[in-house]
Amino acid sequence: MSLSVPAAPVAQDDPALTEEEDFVCSAADSPLAAIEKCLDNGVGACLVVDGRHYLGRVSLDELGRGALSGALLAPTLGQHLRELGRHRSNASPTDILQPDLDPGGNLIGITIDRSAQLLQIARPDMSHREFRAALDAFLSSWISSKGPYVEKFEEGFARFSGARHGIAVSNGTVALHLALVALGIGPGDEVIVPDLTFAATINAVLYCGATPVIADVDGRTWCLSLATVEAACTPRTKAIIPVHLYGRPAEMGPISAFAESRGIAVVEDCAEAPGACYAGLPVGHFGDVSCFSFYANKIVTTGEGGMCLTSSPELASALRVLRDHGMVPERAYWHDRIGFNYRLTNIQAAIGHAQLARASETLARNHAIAEAYRAALRGIPGVRFPPDMDEFCSPVVWLTSVLVPAERRNALLAAAPRANIELRPFFHSLSALPPYQLYARHCPNSLELSATGVNLPTSRAVDSDAIDRVAEVFRNVMA
């Protein structure tokens, strides 16, 4: 069989792109085997053959509907297709996975063509590992926040990020809120936040009744720097929230040393940067508490979810009590403080635990995609790539980011959907947003980045043809 698969900007030994068998199932295979193959091949579909004769295709969407209707109870894919009335004419020209057939209807090759596919900015990359783990958690009946996967995920993610304790929570925003509450932040306290970040960072401060103090970001790192922190610090400053924006680590060494000298707490917002390092140490290592997000578009995902990390046993204990309604573990239904219901479910933790095992693979893939974009966009007028960071900083790629002239960016964002491509602008400057006008400051670096930054699709669905499509949009708009 021949395999016509466009070259992709990932490792050449990626089996999902080099083995035709990853896209073909036998009629004797079970529907569950087809689900796992559809997940693992990154296309979400498989072709079904009886010997070499082509019978039809199955997709994750179809298999999902089959689960609801009971069609998955068919012992084999052949029977599954017969019961659904599916046959080889079910192929649509818009399907990504296309069979190459001889005149007798035998499969002689396959073609993967994503040209008609919506190229999303990000999409979760699920495999058979996540499917099996979630199924295991479901069948165990431990579907709430009690269950073994929560502890496994907490311990594994803490090791991954160089911390002693992990406290899994329901999302990244509540991780920030929980961290600030555990640190005693409240009314009358000031917390320094970067002007260029997602709104969750400043919202968590306001949830506590504290006062956010907005500081500009550094034009090179895109994050808080020692200079911007010092300029924003007052005698009322009780915490600093450095955000490792778009995978780029803030200069945590100087910021942490300054905070320690003033008795100021540090809460790292690592939502976009698991795997990044500063001075050889993972981000998340430097904060009194460090916070991560596992939203669907993140490097490690649980759908919704988050994590607080700390190396302090006292803070870890406080975070766990606050997460669970303020109930102390040694006395049933005894609340010694007002707490929250910020728990992560065992099913979500099962997915996260499986995702964590693939985190290095995901980071390597995203890096390769960013390098392929750099090659494809090089030489296009007005396109700038993120500035190089100093020797202490080791960034990761969450989404591939570029900068373009502000006067051309809206045209670029408008042209992309017409090519079935999703691009995203950088976050707005917090100082420009209506809810935060009371705290607004003049932050020229943040304003420039928010007006010129663009994030590009970065996921397993991005192959060389997809990158060419994106580059063509840039060339048409920027010329």
N, C-alpha and C positions, 0 to 999 in steps of 0.2 A: 504493500500500500504506500502511496505517496502522501505526504503531509504538507499541505500548503498553509503554513502559519507565518504571518509577518514577523520578522525579527523584532524582539522586544528588548527594551533597555534594562534587562535584568540578567542575572547570571546565566551563562550559556548552558550550564548543566541543570537548569530548572526543569524537572521532569514534566511539569504541567505544560511546557512548551516544546518539548522534544520527543515525547512519547505519544504516538497516535492512540494507543490503547487507553489513555486517560480520557478520551472523548467517545469511546465506543463500549457499549454493554452487550452482553449476550442475552438472547431471549430467555435463557435458562437462569439468568441472574435474578435476584430478588429485587423488589422495588426499593428496599432499604439500601442495597448495594448501589443502586442507581442514584439515590439521594447523596450518598457519600461521594460518589464519583463526580456528580454535578457540583458539589461544594468544592471539592479539591481542584478541579480543573480551571476554576476561575471564570468559566463561561456560563455556568448555571444550566447546562443542558448536556444530553448525551444522545448519540445515535444508537439504535437497537438493531442488531443483526441476528439472523438465524443461520449459523454457519457464516457465509459471506453475503447472504441475501438480505437486503435492507428492508426492515419492517416499519420503521418510523423513528420518531424522536420522543424523548421525554425531557421535560424541563422542571426546574424547582417549583415554578408557579403551578404547573399541572400536577406535580406530585403533592404539593400542598393541598390543592383542591381534592385530590384523591384521598388524602388523609381524612379530610372532613366528611367525605362521602362514604368512606369505608373501602374504596377501591384498592387501597394499599394492602388489603388483606389477601389479594391475589398472590399466590405463591411465587409466580414468575412474572417477569416483564412481558413475556409473550402473551400470557393470559391477561395481564393488566391492560395491554394495548387492545386486545380483542374485546374486552369488556367495555372499554371506552369507545370502541369503534374507530380506533386510530389506525392509520395505515400510512404508506409512504407519501401520499399526496398531502399530508399535513405540513410539509415543509413550506415555509413562506420565504419569499425573496429577502425579507428584512431580518430573518433569523441570523444570528451571529454565526452559528455553527451550521455549515452546509455540507450535504453529502455529495461526493463525486461518484456517479454510478455508470456502469457499463450498460449496454442495451438490454441486458438480461435482468437489470435491477440489482446487480451485485455491487457492493461497496468497494471501490478501488482507491479511494482517497477522501480526504476531508479538507475543507477550507474554513478558516476562521476570518470573518470579515466584520469588523466593528464600525465600518464607515457610516452605517445608519443608526448606530447606537447613540443615545444621549450620553455625552461624556460628562459625568458628574464631577463636582469638585472633590468629593471623597465618597467612599462607600465601604461599609464593613466587609472585611475579608474573613469569612467563616469557612472552616474546614470540617472534616469528619471528627476532628478532636473536640471541637466545641459542641458539635451535634451529639456525640456520645456522652460527653460530660453533662450537658443539659438534660439529656434523656435519663442518665443515671440519677441526677438530682431529683428529677420529676418522679421517677419510679420509686425512689426511696421514701417518698412522702414528706421529706424535709424540704418544703418549698418556701418557707418563710425565712426569717433571719437566723433561725437555728439550723444547724447542719454543718457537716464536716468541711464543705468547700469554702465556707466563709473563712475559717481559720487557716486552711491551706493557702487561700489567696492572700490573706493578710501576711502570712509568714513569707511566702514566695516573693511578694512585691516588696516587702521590707528588705529582703536580701538583695533583690535586683537594684534597689536604690540606696543601699548602704546604710539603712537605719535599723534600729533594734526592734521597734514596735510598729505594727501596722494596724490601723483601725478603719475598717471598711465602712463606708457610708453611702447614702442613696444617690448623691451626685457631687460634683466638684464644688458647687456653690455652697452647699451646706458644710462641706469640708472646711472651707474658709471661715464660715460663721462659727462652726464648732471650735476651731482653733482659737479664734479671737476670744470666745467666751471662756474657754479653758484657761487662757492666759490672763483673764480678769479684765479684759478691755470693756469699757462702758462709757456712760455719759461723762463728759468733761475731758476724756482722753482724745488725743489726736493720733491718727494713723496715716503714714505717708504711703500714697499709692501712685503708680505711674499714670500719666495722662493718656498714654496709648495702651489700652487693654480692653478686654471684654468687660461689660458692665458688671458682671458678677463680682469683680474684685472690689469695686467701690460699694456695691450694694451690701456686701457682707459687713462692711464697716458700719453702714447706716442701720442695719438690722440690730447692731449692738447699742445703738444710741450714741456712738462715738462720732467724732468729727473727722472726715477724710481731708487730708491735705494733699492736693494734687501737685505732682512734680513732673517736670519735663523729662523725656528720655534722652539718652545719649544718641547722637546721630549715627554712630558707628555700630554700637551693639543693639540699638533699638530698645534698650532696657534702662532701668534706673542705674545711675552711676553714683559713686561716692560724692562727686561734686553736686549732683542734683539732690541727693539725699541731705547733704549738709546744708544746702540752701533752704530746704523746706523744714528743717528741724527746729523745734522750739522747746522750751522747758516742759510743755504739755505732751510732747511726743512720747507715746508709749509702745508703738509698734511700727514696723516697716514691712510692706508687702512687695518685695521684688517679684516681678513677673518675667519669666523666661519666655519672651514673646517669640512665637513662630519657631520654636526649637532653639533659640539663641540664648545662651546663658548670660545672666547679668554678672557683673564683677563681684562675686560673692565674698571673696577674700577681704577686700577693703571695706565693703558694706558691713559684713559680720563683725569685723574688728571695731569699726566705729560704733556699731550698735552695742557691743559688749562694753565698750568704754563708757557708754552713757546709761547702761542699764535698760536698754530698749530691746524689746522682743522682736524677733524676725520670723515672719511667716512667709515661706517660699510658696509662690503660686507656680507650680510645675505642670499645669494642666496640658501644656502644649509641648513639653520637652522631656518626657521620660527617656532616659538613655543619654542625655547630654551631660557633659562634665565641665567642671571648673577646677583647674589645678590638679587634674587627674582624679578628682572625686565626683561622684554622681550628683547632679542637682537633686535637692531633697536632703542632702547630707548636712547643709549649713544652717537650716532654720531651726528655731526652737520647735516649731511644727512646720511640716511641709505638706502641701495639698496637691492632689492629683485628680484629674477628671477622666472618666471612662465612657464619655458620651460616644455616640455611634460613629463619629468621624475621627476619633482619637487614635493614637498609635496602638494602644491597648483598649479594647472596648468591652463593656458589659451591656450595652444599649444605653442605659443610664447607670451612673454609679460614680463613686469617688473614693478617695483614701486620704486619711491623715497619717503621716509618719512622724515619729519622734524617737529620740534615743533616751528620753527621760521617763523612767518608770512612773513617776508621779503624774506627769502630764498624760501618759498613756492611760493610767487608771481614771483620771478625770475625764478624758475624752470618751472612754467607754461608758462611764456612768451617764454623762450628758447625752450621749447618743441614744441611750435606752431609757428615756423618760426621767432620768435622775435617780433611778433605782439602784441601790447598793447591792452588789452580788451576794453578800453574806447574809442578807435578811430579806426574805421574800416580800415583795410589794411594799418595801420601805423606801420612801423617797426622801433623801436628805437635801435635795435642792431641786429647783425647777429645771427639767431637762426637755429633751426633744425626741421625736420619733424619726431618727435619721438613719435607720438601719438598712443594710443591703440584704437582699434575699439570697438564699442558698443557690437558686437556679442562676441568678446573675453572677454570683461568685464562681460557679462552675464554668461558665463561659469565660470569665476573666482569667481563671486559673489556666485554662487551655490556651487562651490568647497570650498569656505571659510566656508560655513555652515557645512561642513563635515570634516574640518581640524582636530578637536580634535579626531574624529573617526579614521582618517588616521594615526595620530601620535600614538594612542593607538595600532592600528594594527601593525604598523611597529616595535614598541617596543616589542610586543609579539612575532613577527617573529624573532627578534634579540635574544630574550631569548631562543627561541626554537633552533636556530642555536647554541647558546652557549652550550646548553645541548647535542646536537647531535655531536658537534665537540670536546667536552671536552675529554681529554685523548689522542687525536691524536697527535703523536710526532711533535713538531715544530710549532704547531698552537698556536698563542697568540691572545688574545682579547685586545681591546683598554684599555689603562690604566685608572683606576678610576680617576675621576676628584675631585678637592677639594670641600668643602662644599658650596662654592659660585657659582659653576657651575652646571647647570641643562641641560645636553645635550638632544637632540632628535635624533631619528634614521631617517636619510634620506635613505641611503643604509647601510646594515649591513657590517661592516668592520672587517677584521682580518689581522694579520701579519703572514708571513711565512718566512722561511729562503730564502734569495735571490737566492741561488743556486738551489732551488726547485720551485721557482715561475713560471718560464717559462714553466716547465714541467706541472705544474698545469693548467696554462692558455691554454696549448695545449691540455690537456686531456679533459677539460670541453666540448668543442664543439662536441667531439666524443660521449659524453653522452647527447647531445642535450641541453646543459646548457651554458649560457653566464655568464662568470665572467669578471670583469674589473680590470686592475691594477690601482693603485693610479696615480694621475697626475705626470708627470715628473717634476723634479726640474727645475724651470725657468732658472737657471744658466747653465743647460745642453742643453738648446734648442738653435738652431742656431740664431734665430732673436735677442736674448738678450745677446749675448756674450760680448757686450760692457759694460754691467751692471753686469756681472756674479761675484759672490762671492763664497768663500768656505763656504758651509752650510752643515755641516755633518749630522745634524738631518734630514734635508729635504732629503738629498741623501739616508739615510738609509730607511726612510719611503717610498720614491718613489720606492725603489728597493724591498721592502718587503710587501707593502700593497696590499690587494685584497678586492674588493667589491663584495658582493654576491647578488643574485636576491632578491629583496625586493618589493613585491607588493601583491595585493589580490590573484594573481595566485599561490602564494607560500603556499602550504599546507604541512601536515606532510610527505606525500609521496615525495613531491618535496625536502624537507629538507633532507630526507633519501638519495635521489639521489645525492645531493650535497655532503653529508657526505661520501658517497661511493667513489666519485672521490677523495676527500681528503685522505681517507684511502689508496686507491690504490697508490697514488703518494707519500704520505708522509711516508709510511711504510718503 
